[in-house]
């Protein structure tokens, strides 16, 4: 595992990073830094630990509210699944 030095709100951190994950980690660090800096700049919270917790909660809330991307099932896939279930259940347990 590779190590990357990053800066969040002026503080340096040494983080482990899987090979090839540098860009994703840098984007995540930038996102966290923006969120924490916005909370700090609002002026209501001064403690770094409290800012970090609030930023984590804000980011988790954003992720929880994000729409999930699930592909719509294809009709032929549904039909094939129903057919397989019907075959497995036999005539007494047919779904349709």
C-alpha positions as CSV (number, residue, x, y, z in Angstrom):
1,X,0.0,0.0,0.0
2,X,1.3,3.4,-1.0
3,X,1.3,6.4,1.4
4,X,0.2,9.9,0.5
5,X,0.7,13.1,2.4
6,X,-2.4,15.3,2.2
7,X,-3.5,18.5,3.8
8,X,-6.9,19.1,5.3
9,X,-7.7,22.5,6.8
10,X,-4.0,23.4,7.0
11,X,-3.0,20.1,8.8
12,X,-0.9,17.5,7.1
13,X,-1.8,13.8,7.3
14,X,-0.1,10.7,6.0
15,X,-2.7,8.3,4.6
16,X,-2.5,4.8,3.2
17,X,-3.7,4.5,-0.4
18,X,-4.0,1.5,-2.6
19,X,-2.0,1.6,-5.9
20,X,-4.0,3.4,-8.5
21,X,-6.3,5.1,-5.9
22,X,-4.4,8.3,-5.7
23,X,-6.8,10.4,-7.8
24,X,-9.8,9.1,-5.9
25,X,-8.2,9.8,-2.5
26,X,-7.1,13.3,-3.6
27,X,-10.7,14.0,-4.7
28,X,-12.0,12.8,-1.3
29,X,-9.5,14.8,0.6
30,X,-10.4,17.9,-1.4
31,X,-14.1,17.3,-0.7
32,X,-13.5,16.9,3.1
33,X,-11.2,20.0,3.1
34,X,-13.9,22.1,1.4
35,X,-16.6,20.9,3.8
36,X,-14.5,21.4,6.9
37,X,-13.2,24.8,5.7
38,X,-16.8,26.0,5.1
39,X,-17.8,25.1,8.6
40,X,-14.8,26.8,10.1
41,X,-15.3,29.9,7.9
42,X,-18.9,30.2,9.1
43,X,-17.3,31.1,12.4
44,X,-19.7,29.3,14.7
45,X,-17.4,26.3,15.5
46,X,-13.8,26.6,16.4
47,X,-12.6,23.2,17.6
48,X,-11.1,21.1,14.8
49,X,-12.6,17.8,16.2
50,X,-16.1,19.3,16.3
51,X,-15.6,20.7,12.7
52,X,-14.5,17.2,11.6
53,X,-17.6,15.5,13.2
54,X,-19.9,18.1,11.6
55,X,-18.3,17.7,8.2
56,X,-18.5,13.9,8.5
57,X,-22.2,14.1,9.3
58,X,-22.9,16.6,6.5
59,X,-21.1,14.3,4.0
60,X,-22.9,11.2,5.3
61,X,-26.2,13.0,5.0
62,X,-25.4,14.0,1.4
63,X,-24.6,10.4,0.6
64,X,-27.7,9.0,2.2
65,X,-29.9,11.4,0.3
66,X,-28.2,10.8,-3.0
67,X,-30.4,8.8,-5.4
68,X,-29.2,5.2,-5.9
69,X,-28.4,4.3,-9.4
70,X,-30.0,1.0,-10.1
71,X,-30.5,-0.2,-13.6
72,X,-34.1,-0.8,-14.6
73,X,-34.7,-4.5,-15.0
74,X,-35.3,-5.6,-18.6
75,X,-38.6,-7.3,-19.3
76,X,-36.9,-10.3,-20.9
77,X,-34.7,-10.8,-17.8
78,X,-37.8,-10.7,-15.6
79,X,-39.6,-13.2,-17.9
80,X,-36.6,-15.5,-17.9
81,X,-36.5,-15.4,-14.1
82,X,-40.2,-16.1,-13.7
83,X,-39.8,-19.0,-16.1
84,X,-36.9,-20.5,-14.2
85,X,-38.9,-20.1,-10.9
86,X,-41.9,-21.8,-12.4
87,X,-39.8,-24.7,-13.6
88,X,-38.2,-25.0,-10.2
89,X,-41.5,-24.9,-8.4
90,X,-43.4,-27.1,-10.7
91,X,-47.0,-26.7,-11.8
92,X,-48.4,-26.4,-8.3
93,X,-46.4,-23.3,-7.4
94,X,-46.4,-21.3,-10.6
95,X,-46.0,-17.6,-10.1
96,X,-48.1,-16.6,-13.1
